[in-house]
Amino acid sequence: MTALGTAIVVLVVGSIGAAVDSVVFGSLTYLFAVLFVGACVIVAIRVHSDDLIGVVIMPPLAYAIIVTGVGYLDPSTGDGSAGLRNKAIDIGSEMILHAPILLTAFLLVVIIAAFRGRRAQIARRERQRALAQPPAARRRPAR
């Protein structure tokens, strides 16, 4: 999976969770949290090792897009009036109130990406060492 694919997956899955939570509970609650964090973890596990940096910066961006949409369309705080100032306050409130979801997803993705990046670096180093050996040394078994 590429970085773009992971962003699309997280946006779609997170948006579904946010839409269902907004309709059923009137606010972002457990379903959005589980789906957003779960999608972030799954894509961090499945992404190509070359795209790990993209996956690390993806949760805050996807979270901002989803929560901005929820704060604009269905704010859980404020009076819901149509003024630009009130919409900005509603969006800011949504982002602040649900920040633990973002922090959980971000920390898990960073841990997974660091672990996978380190493993990929070790594997790359081992391949380079194997290629640097003369052909005769590669054929003989190590004692």
N, C-alpha and C positions, 0 to 999 in steps of 0.2 A: 504494500500500500504506500502511496506517495504522501507527501505532506499536504498537498491539495485535497487528496481523497480523504485524509483523516479530518481535515477541517470541515469538509462537507458532511461527513458522517456525524461529527460532534454537533454541528449546527442543526442537522435534521433531527437527530435523536433528542437533543436538548430542547429544541423547539416543540417537539411533540410532548415531552414532559411538561414544559411550561404551559402549553395550551391546555392540556388536560387539568393541570393543577389550577390554572386560572378559572376554568369553567366549573370545576367541582368544588374547590376550596376557596376561590376568590383571591388567592395569593399563591406565590411559589412556596411549595412545601416539600414533602418527602419524595414524591414521584419525580419532580424536576431534579432534586439532589441526587437521587439514586441513578437516574438515567444519564445525567450530565457527568457525574464522577465515573460511572461505569463506562460510558463511551470514551472518556478521556483515557482511562486505564487500558481499555481494550485496544485503542488505536496506538497507544504508546508501546504496547507489546507487539503489535502487528506491523508497524511502520518499518520501512527499509532503514538500515543502520545509517545510511548517508543522510537521511531526512530527520534525524533525531532532534536537531536544533529547531527545526520548524515545528515539531510537535511540542517542544517545551514552550514556545511562545504562543502556541495556538489556544490554550485554555482561557487566558485573559481576554483575547480578542473575541473568541466565540461567546464567552460569558457576557462581554460588553454588548455584543450585537443582540443576543437573546433578551437580556434584561432591559436593554433600551426599548426594544419592541414591546415587552410586557409593561414597562413603566409608562410608555406612551399610550398604548391601547387599553390597558386594564390596570391602572395603578391601585395598589392595596392601601396606600396612604393618601392623604390630601383630600381635597373636596372634588377633584376630577374636573375642575373648570377648564375652559379651553385656552386660557392665556398661556403665552410662551413661557413666562416666568413660572407659572404653576406646573406646566409640563416638565420643565427642567428640574424643578424640585421633586416631582413625582419620580422621574427617572433616577435622580441622585439618591432618593430614599430607597428605591428598589435595589440599586447597586450596593448601597451600604448595608441594608438589612440582610441581604443574602450573600454577603462576602465570605462567610465561612465555607460555603459550598465551593466557591472559587479557590479559596486557599487549600482546601482538602484536595481538590482535583489537581491543582498546580503542584503541591508537594509530592503527591503520588507520581505524577508524570515526571517530575525532576528526578526522583529516586529511581524509577524504572529506566529513564533515559541514561542516567549516569551509570547504572549497572550494565545496561546493554552497550553503551559506548565504550566502557572499559573492556568488556569481553571482546568487542569487535577490534579494539586496538591491540589486544593481546594476540588475537587470531591473525591479524595483519602482520604483526611483528614475527610470529612463528612462520608464516608463509614466506616472508622476506628472508629469514634465516635459512629456510629449506632451499630456496632458490639460489642463495649465495654459496652454498656448499658445492664443491666439485661433483660431477656426475658419479665418479667412483665411490665417493663417500655416501651418496644417497642410496646406492645399491646394497651396500654392506649393512647388515643389521647392527644396531648400536649394542655395545656390550656393557 
